[in-house]
Amino acid sequence: MRHLLNLQKLVSRSFNTTSRHLGNKVPEYQKLFQADNNLPVHIKGGTLDVLLYRFTMTITIAGSGFSLYWLLVACQPRNK
């Protein structure tokens, strides 16, 4: 029984001490995203955001084209 009580203390200590090391980054992100630099909000985060946006647009357009292709194939009459 004593082992369970010690384990409970150990677990609660590890969770309680880790939260002290984290800083509040919200004000930094507010300054970054509210800056007037004529960029859309989805690419204000930097190079990684631009790459993720372009990758998402690429797979969206490719998926739409692929879907339209198979829709066209499905509409064609079958050969006997």
PLY file of the C-alpha trace (Angstrom):
ply
format ascii 1.0
element vertex 80
property float x
property float y
property float z
element edge 79
property int vertex1
property int vertex2
end_header
0.00 0.00 0.00
2.88 2.31 0.78
4.21 1.88 -2.77
0.94 3.12 -4.23
0.98 6.23 -2.05
4.57 6.99 -3.04
3.71 6.50 -6.69
0.82 8.94 -6.40
3.12 11.59 -4.89
5.75 11.01 -7.56
3.23 11.36 -10.40
1.65 14.52 -8.98
5.09 16.10 -8.44
6.18 15.44 -12.01
3.05 17.07 -13.41
3.19 20.02 -11.05
6.84 20.90 -11.66
6.69 20.77 -15.46
4.06 23.48 -15.70
6.38 26.03 -14.10
8.90 25.79 -16.94
6.44 26.66 -19.67
6.18 30.31 -20.63
3.19 32.14 -21.99
3.78 32.65 -25.72
0.37 34.09 -26.53
1.47 37.77 -26.52
4.29 36.94 -28.96
1.89 35.18 -31.32
-0.61 38.03 -31.04
2.05 40.52 -32.16
3.07 38.22 -35.01
-0.42 37.56 -36.35
-1.78 41.09 -35.82
1.13 42.80 -37.61
0.06 44.74 -40.69
2.37 43.26 -43.33
-0.20 42.57 -46.09
0.03 38.78 -45.67
-2.94 36.49 -45.16
-3.13 35.04 -41.68
-2.56 31.47 -42.88
0.99 32.29 -44.09
2.11 34.75 -41.41
3.82 31.99 -39.45
6.79 31.81 -41.81
8.26 29.33 -44.26
6.66 26.25 -42.72
3.19 27.78 -43.01
3.81 28.70 -46.66
4.98 25.16 -47.44
2.01 23.59 -45.66
-0.38 25.93 -47.50
1.12 25.13 -50.90
1.15 21.39 -50.15
-2.49 21.52 -49.08
-3.50 23.44 -52.20
-1.55 21.01 -54.40
-3.19 17.90 -53.00
-6.61 19.60 -53.08
-6.29 20.50 -56.76
-4.78 17.10 -57.65
-7.53 15.28 -55.74
-10.23 17.33 -57.45
-8.73 16.61 -60.86
-8.44 12.91 -60.06
-12.07 12.82 -58.93
-13.25 14.57 -62.10
-11.22 12.16 -64.24
-12.84 9.11 -62.66
-16.26 10.74 -62.90
-15.66 11.20 -66.64
-14.51 7.56 -66.94
-17.61 6.37 -65.09
-19.89 8.36 -67.42
-18.53 6.77 -70.58
-20.46 3.82 -72.03
-18.88 0.39 -71.70
-17.50 -1.43 -74.73
-19.19 -4.77 -75.48
0 1
1 2
2 3
3 4
4 5
5 6
6 7
7 8
8 9
9 10
10 11
11 12
12 13
13 14
14 15
15 16
16 17
17 18
18 19
19 20
20 21
21 22
22 23
23 24
24 25
25 26
26 27
27 28
28 29
29 30
30 31
31 32
32 33
33 34
34 35
35 36
36 37
37 38
38 39
39 40
40 41
41 42
42 43
43 44
44 45
45 46
46 47
47 48
48 49
49 50
50 51
51 52
52 53
53 54
54 55
55 56
56 57
57 58
58 59
59 60
60 61
61 62
62 63
63 64
64 65
65 66
66 67
67 68
68 69
69 70
70 71
71 72
72 73
73 74
74 75
75 76
76 77
77 78
78 79
